[in-house]
């Protein structure tokens, strides 16, 4: 990451194992969203696979996961447009 993310609180220790469980889970879902969007743009997975991953996510994290999917989709669209 090129700096502090927009969803994690400032001042977290560098050792991720010392982060609160909530922050660890958010980072996990953010990284999973980034990987899914990258694979989608590379045509390695289908939208149906993405929907299955959303459904497999605990309901309390659906909005967060969808938000991160949208964030990474926009990021990849901008990156692809600038190539």
Secondary structure, DSSP 4 states (H G I P E B T S, - for coil): --S--SSSPTT--S-GGGS-HHHHHHHHHHHHHHHHHHHHHTTSS-HHHHHHHHHHS-GGGHHHHHHHHHHHHHHHHHHHHH-
